[in-house]
């Protein structure tokens, strides 16, 4: 297990720690401690990602652990500040449903995309959403401590609460925007590939060429066996599809079974009149 994966494991290990402190009201400043632990866990998300990209330590385990750790920490914190009324209900419940629902939907999209060889990369909206969540949630925990300990009252307390509610509100709006953006940009993963094979001896381009090329653009590689596995076609059709891609200059032959994708995103959009 490499360093970024170990950091992701640490983030998961911090989850029960901050939950314990948040619920352990018999401990002085328990909410504040929980907020600090959450902030540390959130910081590890930035650290492990940066290390993985900088030193090329991206692994399949990391792709699994990192999003799981992020979702567990955020969802747990959100539930805690909603259940104890730090976010007044019904707003807390509505916000929780939106944020948790978005994560479930996008996770399902990613699972479907993975089976088809698509890579759903994070976009700026998702990063903005994560940033505001990371700021708002620990501040809400601090707010719970301020209220419980009576550190602030009157106008200063009201202003502090309003700021925190605005931050979590912005995070919720960004959650909706980023979720819709993901779905719109990657809706093609839900489409079933055409099974209609051109007639034997026909010069017609196989309709699966477009889908296979789109997949190859995401993965960088393609092969006849991969076409057969992903699209459930057999006999000579996978070979015909790959040969048509070679003829059109979409892929290049290599010494092994995998073919390198050489078509550009711009060429794909021009040839198939479809935005990626």
N, C-alpha and C positions, 0 to 999 in steps of 0.2 A: 504493500500500500504506500503510495507516494505522499508527499507532504500536503498538497491541496486536499486529498481525500481524508487525511488525518485531521485537518482543520475542519472539514465538513462534519466529521464524526464528533469533534469537540463541540461544534455548534448544536448537534443533536443532544449531546450529553448535558449541555447547559439548559436544555428545555425543562427537565424536571426540577432543576435548581431554581430557576426563576418562578416556576409555578409554585413550588414549595414556599418560597419567601413571600410571594403575593398572598397566599392563603394563610400563612402563619402570622396571624394578627397579634399573637402573644410576643412576637419579637419586635423590639423597638425599631422604628423606621423600616418596617418590612417592605412597604410598597416602594420606597426609595431604593432599597437594595435590589428588589426585583427589577426596577427600571434600569439600574446600572448593569445588572447581569444581562438583560435584554439588549442593551446597547452594545455590550461586548460581543454577544452572539451575532448581532447584526453586522458589527465591524468585521467579524471573521468571514462573512460572505464576500465582502470586497477584497479581503486579503487572499483567500484561496483562489478566487477567480483571476486575480492579477498574477499570482504566482504561476497558475496553470497555463495562462496564455503566454507569459513572458518566457518561461522555460520549456514550453511545449510539453506540458505534463497532463494534457487533456486525455482522460480515459473514459471508457464506458461506465466504469464504476462511479467516476466523478460526475458524469452526466446524469446518473441515477441519484446519487447522494445529495448533490448540491440543491436541486429544486425541492427534493423531499424535505431537507433540513429547513430551507427557507419557508416553505408552506407550513410546516409544523410549528415553527416559532411564531410566525405572524398570526396564524389561526388561533393558537393557544392564547396569545396576548389579547387578541380581539375578543375572544370569549370571556376572558377574565374581566376586562374593563366594561364589558356589556352586562354580565351577570350581576356585578356588584353595584351597577347604576352609575358608574363614573361617566359613561355615555348615557344620558337619559333615554329611557324607552318612551315611545317605540323606535326612536331614531337608532339606538344601539342595535336593535334587532334587525332593522332594515339594512343598516350598514353591514352587519355581519353576513346577512343573506347575500347581499350584492358581492362582497369581497370573496366569501367562501365559494359562492356559486360560480364566480368568474374563474377561480382557480380550478374547480372541478371540470368546467367546460374546456378550458385551455389544456388541461392535462389529458382529457379525452381526445382532443384534437391532436395533440402531440403523439399519443399512442397510435392513432390511426395513421398519422403521417409517417411514423417510424416504420410501420408495416409496408409502406409504399416507397420507402427510401427518401422521403422528403425530410428536410431539416428546417424546422421553424425557428429561425433566429430571433433573438430578442430585439425589440425595436426601442426607439427613444421614449415612446409613450409608456412602455412597460418599465423602463428605468426611472422615469419621472414618478410613476406610481409607487415603485419600491422606495424611492427617496422620501416621499411624503409619508408613507407608512412608517418608515424607520424613524422619522422625526416625531410623528404624532403619537405613536403608541407609548414610547418611554415617557413622553411629556404627560400623557394621560395617567400613567402610573405615578409620576411625581405629583400630579394634581390630587390623586387619591390620598397620597401621604399628606399633602398640604391641608386637605379637608379633615382628615382623621386626627392630625396633630394640632390643628388650629393655628398653623404658622401664618396664615393670611386670612383676612376677612374683609367684608365690605367691597368697595369698588375695586381694589387691587385683585381680589379673588375672582370677581366677576370678569374682569378684563382677561386674567390668566385663563379662565375657563373658556371664554369666547375664542381666544387665540387657538386653544387646543381643538375646539369644536370645528373651527374654520379649517385647520390643518387636516383633520381626519375627514372633513367634508370634501376638501380638495382631493385627498387620496382616493375617496370613493368615486368622485367624478372621473378621475384619471383611470381608475379601475374599469369603469364602464367604457371609456374611450379606447383604452388599450385592448380590452376584450373584444370590442366590435372591430377594431382595426385588425387584430389577429384573425378573426373569423373571415372578414372580407378578403384579406390578402391571401389566406390559405384555404379558401372555400373549395378549391379544386381537389383537395385531398378527399372530399366526401363524394366526389363524382365517380361512378363506376366506369371503368374503361370499356370501350366498345369491343365487343367480341366478334364483330362481323369481319371475317377475313376476306380480302379481295379474291376474286375468282382466279383459279389456277391459270397461269399464262398471261394474266392481266398486268399492265404496266402501272396500275393504280397504286398509289402509296398506301401502305397499311395504316389504318387509323390509329393504331397503337404507337406508331412512330412518335407522334407528338407527346404522348404520355411518358413513353420511355425516355425521350430526350429531356423532358422536364425533370424526371427522376435523376437522370445522369448529370444534369446541371447542378443538382443539390449534392450528389455524392461524389462527382468527379470521375466516377468509373461506371462501367456497365459491362455485362457479359450475357451470352445466350442463356446460361443457366439462371442468371438473376432475372432475366425477362420471364422465363418459364415459371420461376418461383413467385414473383410478384404479381403476375397477371394471369396465372393459371392456364396458360396456353402450352400446347405441346406439339409433337411432330416437327415439321420443318418451319413452323411459323416463327419461333424465336430467332432462328438463323436468318430467315428472310428479312425480319425487322432490322436486325443488326447490319446485314448487308446493305439495306436501303439507307441506313444511317451513315454507313461508310461512304456510299456513293454520293450522298448529299453533302459530305464533308462535315458531318456532325461529330463523328468519332474517328479516332486514328488507331490503326492496328499497333499492337505491342507484341513483345516476345511471349508474354503469358496469355492467359485466357481473358483477363480483364482488358477492356479497351479504354483509352483515355478520351475524355470529352474535350472537344476542341471548339465546338460551336459557342458563340457568345450569347449572353442574355438578349442583347439587342437584335442579333440575327434570328433567334428563336421567336421573339415578339413580332418581327417583320414577316417571317415565313408563315407563322400560324395565326397571326393577328390576335394574339392573346397576351395580356400583361402578366408578368410574373410578380 
